[in-house]
Amino acid sequence: MKEPRGYEYTTDLLVVGCGFSGMWAAMRAKDFLDDVLVVDKGPRDWGGLGGLSGGDMIVKQPDMNLDDLLDDLVYYYDGLADQKLLGQILTQSYDRFMDFENWGHKFVRNDKGELCFIPQRALDYMRFYYYHPYGMGGIDKARLLKRECEKRGVRRLGRVVITDVITDGERVTGAVGFHAQSGKPVYIRARAVLLATNTGGWKPSYHQNTPASEGVSIAWNAGCAMRNFEFWKVWNVPVDFAWEGQTGLLPKGARFLNNKGEDFMLKYSPKFGAKADPHYNTRGMICEVRAGNGPILFDCSKMSAEDVETMRPRAGWMGLNDKKLRAMGMDFFAQKLEWMPQVRHTYGGIVADLDGATAIKGLYAAGLARNPDPGVYMGGWATCITATTGYSAGEAAARFVEGHDAVPFDKAYAADRLNGILRYLGRDGIAPKDVIADMREVMSAPDVALMKTGRGLSRGLDRVAEVRGEFLPELGARDAHELAKLFEATSTVLLTDLCLTAALARKESRAGHYREDYPQRDNANWLKWIEQRQVDGRHELHTVPVPLDDYPVKPYRYYMDNFTWPEPPRAD
C-alpha cells in the first residue's frame, strides 16, 4: 500500500489546542515571532471548552492584597498549594481582565459603576466577575481572542489530531499527527511546541466530550512528569440534561434537598451548607442515598426574583437549553429537579515551571494542561488560569525560539511514530467508543469516583490492565474520524491508569481526594505532590514535598475540617 504523502508545515512555534489558553499563548508569542501556528482537532476557531463556558473570571483587583488571596487558596486546597504559581496567576490576572475589557468585553457593573461579583465557596476574597446576558461570556471571549489572533496574523488549522511531539533526544523539533477527516499524515517542523490541550476526561456527556486525554498521552510519551492525577472532577448535574452555573446559583440561595425536603448539606457542614465545593456536595449526596434519603433535588425557590432574572441564560447553548426545556414544560428555576453525581475529568496536569517550560527543552504547557488545582473547583478560576498561563507560556516559548537555532526534524522517525496509530486505519475491530465507555464505568463506581477505597481503586487498575492487554490490540478504525476516537480511547486508558495509581498511593484525604479507608488528613506523610513519569518505558512514581519554607502562607486552617461525614458502611 502506497503511503499517503500528507501535509507538511514549518513554523517558529506550534501551539496544540485552540481554546482560551492556546489563543492567549499564540497571540502573545506572535508579538515576538514571525510565524505561530495553532492546530486543533476540532473545527478551526471553535473556541474550546472556554467558548462553551459562562466566561466568568476570578481576578485580583488592584486594591486586593495578594497574601489575602493566597491565604484563601491555601485554606481551600488544604495546604497542597503551589503558592509561587498561584501568586503569579493572581498577580497577572488584572492585566488580562483589562485586556478583555479594552477589547470590548464588558463585565457587569451596578448603577454606581462598581463591578458585580459572586463570592466562591464561602471564601473571603475569591470571587468571580461575570458577563451579561448570562451564558454568553465564554462565547464573547472566544470571539475576541479569535479576532486578536487574526489581527496579529496567527495561522490556525482545524481538524488536525497531534499524536506525538518529536524530539532529537533532548530538544523538541516538531510534532506529527493526522487530518481528522482524510487520515492523511501531518508533519510540523517547529522550534518549540506549546501544549494547550486542556485536561483529560471520560466523555460523560455532550458538554464534556472534548477534553479526551490526548494531551496527557502526548506529554507522557514525550517524557514529561505529571502531577495531581489522584484528583478528578465529580460534578453534580441534572439527571436529564446539562446545565452550567451552579457555582453562581448556590451563593444566591439555591439548595440541594433530599426526599424529605431537607437542606441536607447543613448536616455535614453547618457553616457552609451547599455553598461549598461540589466535591463535598456530591459526597453528601452519596451519604443521603446510602441512608435511603434519595433522590436528590436541586431547588431554586429561595432565590430572589431579581437573581433568577440575572442568572437565567439568554443566549448561547445555555439559552437554547433553557428555551427548549421550558417548551417541554421544565422550568429549571421554578421546579425541583433531580440531580446526580457525574465523574468528568482529571485535575492532573503536566509539571512545568512558572512560565510553562517542561523538563523537555522547547516544550511548554499552558492552561488546564498544567492545572494547579487539587481537585476542588471555583467558578471563573479556569478563565483566570487559561488567560494568565497562556499569556506567560506564549511569551516564554517565544523567548526560547529567539535564543535557539532550529534543529533538524527527523521525518522518518516521525513517520514511524505516527504509524503506531495509522496502522489501525481501515481495520475492523473493537470500537474505540466501547473502550472509553469501559473506562468511564471504571471511574464511575462509587468506591472509585467519590468515596475511594483501596479495594475499589485496585479493582479499577486490574480492569485497566485487562483492557490494555486484551482489547487495545484489537481496536479498529473504519475511517479517519474513528481513528481520532481511537487515539482518544488509548489516551483515556492511560489517563485512568495515572489517576487510579496516584489515588491508591495517597493514603489520606485532602481537598478533592477522599479515601473512605483513610478519611483523615496526614500532613506528616502527605503534604506533598505525587508525580508520575515514564522512564525507559517504565511507569515511575515519586513524591515532592510542598516547600513551605519558600512560601509566604503557612497552612494553619483547612477547608476539609468544616465537614463531618458518617462512618462508612462495613465491607462484607
Disulfide bonds with the S-S distance in Angstrom:
none
